[in-house]
Amino acid sequence: MDRKTGKVSIKTVYAVTSLTAEQATPAELSRLIRSHWKIEALHHVRDVTFAEDASQLRTGSAPRAMATWRNLAIGALRLAGRSSIATGLRRNARNARNAIRPLALLGLT
């Protein structure tokens, strides 16, 4: 369903799997596909909002640490009810007087 227009559409999706017919029930295939797209959606947010693919951190544990911090920020904003991560980040970083906002978001104030 399109959230802006409310229009409902039907899409046919084809998938290839190595599961047997017994394992690949419609419900199981649906669960697997949805879980895959949840991961892809997170990667999309990390790349678009944080420009993760353009990061020059390539050695040691720095890339993993930064991914963890980005995931924490995304998760905290989602738990706070933010639908737009970019807007939530801008709101929390707007000025130094509001530096308490990220801590409040995490319940640390």
N, C-alpha and C positions, 0 to 999 in steps of 0.2 A: 504494500500500500504506500502510495506517495503521501508523505506527511503534510506537504503543503497543499495539495489539491484534494486529498482524500480518495483519489482514484485507485481502484483495485485492479491489479493486472495479474495474469498468470504466466509463468515462465516455465519452460521445459528445460531441465538440466540433465545432461548426460555425464556419467561418471564411470571411470574404469577402476576396478578393484580386484585384488587377489583373493578376496574372501569367497568362501563357498556359498552356495545358494542358501544353505541353512543359516550361515552367519550373516549374510547380507540381506536381512529383512529390511523392508522399507523404513521401519522405525530406526534400526541400527544405522543404515546408510544416512538417514537424515541427521541423526546425532553426530556422526563422524564429520559430515560436511559442515554442520553448524559449528562444531568445535574448531575445525580448520579455519573457518572464516573469522572466528573470534580472534584467533592469533594473527591472521592477516590484517584485521582491522586495527589491532594494537600496533603492528609494525607500520601501518599507513600513518597513524597518528604520530608515532615517533619520528618518522621520516619527514612528514609534511610540517608538523609543528616545531620539531626540534632540529630539523635538517640533519638527521642522524647519518644519512648516507654520505653527506658532505664532510662529516667529521674527520679530522686528521689524526685522531687518537687511534693508533694501530698496534701498540706494543704493550706487553705486560698485561696487567689486570685492568688497565684504564678503560678499555671499551666496555667490558662487562660491568664495571663499577658505574659508568655513566648510564648504561642501559638500565641498571637497577634504580638509579636516582630518577631517571625519566619515568620508569614504571611506577615508582612511588608517587611522583607528582600527578601522573595520570589517574592512578587509583584514588588518591586523596580527593582530587577534583571530582571524579565520578561519584565517590561516596558522598560528597557535599552537594550532589545534585546538579553539577554543571554538565550541560550537554555539549558545550563548546570548550574544549581544552584550551585553545588559543585565547579565547576571551577570558577564561579563568586565570590563565597565566598573566595576561596583561593587567587584570584587575588586582592581582596579588603583588605585582611588581611596579605598580604605578608610581609610587613615591616612597621616600624613606620613612615618612611619618606612619605609613600603613604597613611597616615591616612586620608588625605583629600578626597580620592576616594569615600567612602560611602556618604559623604556629597554632593559631586558633583553628585553622582548618584541620590540623592533625590532633586537636584536642589537648594541646600542650600549654595553654595559657590559663 
